[in-house]
Amino acid sequence: MRNFLITILLLLIVFSCQHGKEQADKRNEVLVLGLIHSGHRTQKEFSIDVLTKLIRDINPDVILTEIPPDRFPKAMKEFTELDTIMEPRVIRFPEYVDVIFPLTKEMDFDIIPTAGWTREMADARSKKLREISQDSSRVEEWTAYTNANKKADSLMEASGRRYDPYWINSDAYDEAAEVRLGTYNELFNDELGPGGWDNINESHYSYIANALDSLTNQNKRILITYGAGHKGWFLRALKKRDDIRLVTLQELVPRPSE
């Protein structure tokens, strides 16, 4: 009888471990892909064609985009009915107009808008930054900010790979970008209100988190496409989740041999 009970207990343990493994295997795979917006039309290393091939190779089930939810329906309607996009916010992003929307014709993925941006927020942020830059009592702060920009730019140039998508999507890029963005955030986040760096990223991430929550344990590949500066902030937040598997561009699409 004792041996029988031990056997049952061992079977239960094995079953429990296997069940846990199966549950873990259902976690969604998430890649944050940092983009360069208008640079995709001017930089050969990370051109429209390069980005198109990368997304084909990543082969996502879902793309979480830097498009505000209230702007997405119009953009999708225009693309579906007119084969073009005129929505003012979306048209600013070649990655959507020239790559992601057109790829829906040949690939099967869902687009989910997740940007917390608003026109009012952007206008207020620009106005406030202009006021700060012209305020003679705040020269020291503005100088610290502009010096941080210069230092970040020099670090990126020193890499020799500034527009290489694999470098842009690396920890080294995030560290260089943080020189600029960390200073910007420390000096101005609270003052800029919704447009502050932490504040806008929290707004973006709330939409991203809601989307991930709605897709939990569906064994999908989820691609997050935002300007590269946001990537480090998002990765720090995403690493706190235990219901996803974060992956890198190099892991999913290894760099082609030179």
C-alpha angles and dihedrals in degrees: 000000000000092000090049092054091048090051092051091049092051091049090051091051092049091047091049092050092047091048090051090050092051090050091050091049089060092062113118119252111233129197123182107207114197113215136193101219110207089013089076087073095049109030115077094199092060101023129155089265092050092050092046091054092046093054092046089052094044087052098195126198091207134019119203105204141201089243121116112243092236092055098047102076093056092047092049092047091051092049094046096046103030103022089234139080124230100161102129099228098041095046088064090070117072090188088070103031096043103027123015101039092045091048090062086076092065105021134058110231136124122238116217119187112223109163119127092202122129130180090236092053093049093048092048091048093050092048093050094047090050090052092049092049091053097043109107091203091060101050092118093055094046091047090052089052095048091045090053089052091052093047092050091049091050092050091051092048091047089059089068087217103075095146098032106121091217092054092043087054095051137094089249091062092048090052092052093046091050090063088066101031097042091055092044090050096047094049103039115012098103094040093052092055113198089002095058116115099250090037098054092043090052088052092049092045094051088063091044092050092049091051092049090048090054091052100043117154097357094127091237131150107236121194120198113201118194139135107292094246091068094054099084092049092049094047092054089053096042093052088067091065120089096189096074138057111227113212134182131233090246091055095050100035110019114212110268115250112268 
